[in-house]
Amino acid sequence: MGRPIHFELQSSDCAKAQKFYGDLFGWKFQQFGSHEYWLAMTGEGPGIDGGLMPSNGLKNWVCTIEVDNLDAHLEKVAAAGGVIVVPKMPIPGVGWLAYGNDPDGNIFGMMQADQSAA
C-alpha cells in the first residue's frame, strides 16, 4: 500500500515562505545541492518532511506517494482514470519520480526509492 512520504510546496518568494513556515511552525529549511529547492524539516515523530521550490505558476501543495515499482504504477494511472503530467525522472541518489493528475485534476507524485538513480 502506498503512503505519503513527502510534500512539496511552491512559492513565488521562497525566502518569504521559509520565514513564514519557520516562524509559524518552527520548520527548518536546507538547500538541496545547488538547486532552487529547499528541504523542509518539520520536526521529530509522526509526520512527513517536504520541500519548497519556486512556483511554476501553481501555488499548491503536492503529496508524493511511495511505490515499489514506478513503471507499473505509471501504467495503472491511465487505467484508473488519471493522466501522467510529468514523466519518470531521476532524483540522483534518492530515486525515480513522476507526477500524475487524478480524474479531478489534482496533482500527485509517485516515488520509487533507488539510491543509484541518476
Summary of the structure (lengths in Angstrom):
residues: 118
radius of gyration: 14.7
end to end distance: 25.8
largest distance: 43.0
contacts: 305
relative contact order: 0.20
helix: 19%
strand: 42%
